[in-house]
Amino acid sequence: MPTKPESSVKATACLALADGTVFYGHGFGATGETVAELVFNTAMTGYQEIMTDPSYAGQVVTFTFPHVGNVGVNPEDDETGEPVAAGMVVKWDPSEPSNWRATEDLAAWLAKRGRIGIGGIDTRRLTREIRQQGAPHVALAHDPEGKFDIAALVAKARAWSGLVGLDLAKDVTCAQSYRWDETRWAWPEGYGKRTGDGFRVVAIDYGAKRNILRCLASVGCDVTVLPATATAEEVLAHEPEGVFLSNGPGDPAATGDYAVPMIKGVLARDLPLFGICLGHQMLALALGAKTVKMNHGHHGANHPVKDLETGKVEITSMNHGFTVDSQTLPAGVKETHVSLFDGSNCGIRIADRPVFSVQYHPEASPGPQDSFYLFERFAEAMRARRAD
Ligand SMILES: NC(=O)CC[C@H](N)C(=O)O
């Protein structure tokens, strides 16, 4: 049922769910309309990184943490050039930013980039809806005049075909290959630059977050980034010592149409291979496993994951709505990590080969360094191969 605006301030934005539920609030950022899947993210920090994570293409993000926008935005924290999430839903309207790194406020930044925000929403109620009905299809509209055709918005949300079967990696990947040499941020220097001969690594960009590339550079990789549709021949032409498969948006099975043949071609060589999130799902598909859509997915920075080989628990950052069905993993492929929230698969590796991947984001540092060993493991595998 439609809800009333939560405050007496005029509603200038509304969020219509496909089931007819409507939330009214205050618009900020761009005006207009967008149709997407709605997910919730439980992270207390990192809204700029979340909005610019290419894996959120096709999704509007509800932030369960109420204070969003309070540290503004800055040019260093973008995970890619543009915000990629379709829009944002928050409890409190963004306040004036107060942070020494802020160069702009969130609303102006969103407006320039054509992304809609809605504030004044009961995000607890909305999050319960998402958990109960599964990530719903929604239409989000912002009109300073407050004129909304609710029936039309609900119809648009209903008509949207959703993420299943949708290959979005090809939309967010780079158009051309490029080199990456920036390393991780450190106080007081900021980001660094890699120098000297490193491991030749080809990173496939399905929607890569910049901090993943920085982590690779920080463990000594000379990274060449290739577009998502690169073939095995194109990858191998770079004579890589290791291949990396990035995160990315959309349905892994749809992206698998072109990614799986490439990965199979690379697996035929005995190269170290490391995948994160969509890259993990791609590796699993190439090995013959299946992926399935989750009810509402995992999106947050507080997800405990157990490393089944060491028994250690890592606090991880997650952002996925599909999962590898561990029951479908073939013989010779080990499940290495599981979620302690729901037991879902969080990592695999090929027995006796340096080929491994994780569902979570080791570059996102909520632990804060719990999962960095995965980058070191990849570098170590390339070092061992050189020594052979
Ligand atoms: N962060 C990611 O790479 C997400 C992978 C995939 N699009 C999913 O939703 O599961």
PDBQT file of the ligand as one rigid body, heavy atoms in Angstrom, charges set to zero:
ROOT
HETATM    1  N1  LIG A 401      30.603  -7.899  -7.010  1.00  0.00    +0.000 N 
HETATM    2  C1  LIG A 401      30.426  -8.749  -8.008  1.00  0.00    +0.000 C 
HETATM    3  O1  LIG A 401      31.340  -9.062  -8.770  1.00  0.00    +0.000 OA
HETATM    4  C2  LIG A 401      29.006  -9.252  -8.221  1.00  0.00    +0.000 C 
HETATM    5  C3  LIG A 401      28.909 -10.496  -9.058  1.00  0.00    +0.000 C 
HETATM    6  C4  LIG A 401      27.498 -10.741  -9.622  1.00  0.00    +0.000 C 
HETATM    7  N2  LIG A 401      27.078  -9.661 -10.465  1.00  0.00    +0.000 N 
HETATM    8  C5  LIG A 401      26.519 -10.968  -8.493  1.00  0.00    +0.000 C 
HETATM    9  O2  LIG A 401      25.667 -10.157  -8.258  1.00  0.00    +0.000 OA
HETATM   10  O3  LIG A 401      26.576 -11.965  -7.831  1.00  0.00    +0.000 OA
ENDROOT
TORSDOF 0
